[in-house]
């Protein structure tokens, strides 16, 4: 006789399927979360924050409920929240960006491109945390306004407006 919870083999099979799906989505999200973290932190701290986010995502997998939405946005939210916590814990945003911190800072890097990256990172450091987070979600994680809205519990229209304003503030800071 099978109860509501199902047999042990059904539960094991469901758990294995969930674990495989979570592992696949996490593998896809890892580089995106790292890019998102780089919008907020220097490279070593971003690596640590991404590792923390991946660990938290794996531990949280059993709390996922399909009826509440798709797996990927749910895991993105868990990862973003973990990185937010790391940013808060470190309680700093870099005021300056040093050339050795750039991924492109080697002999082959275009000096104009390196200069532009420095200008953008300095401008990001001046923006509010919410503006930097929106820009990081869009360009670091590659999320759509709809996906950002789900994670931040706002409407897509509100996200579009906030994104437009954040990008205008970023442009103004870069051109200063």
Buried (B, 14 or more C-beta within 10 A) or exposed (E): EEEEEEEEEEEEEEEEEBEEBBEEBBEEBBEBBBBBBBBBBBBEBBBBBBBBBBEBBBEBBEEBEEEEEEBBBBBBBBBBBBBBBBBEEBEEBBEEBEEEBBEEEEEEBEEEEBEEBBBBBBBBBBBEEEBBBBBBBBBBBEBEBEBBBBBBEBEBEEBBEBBEEBBEBBEEBBEE
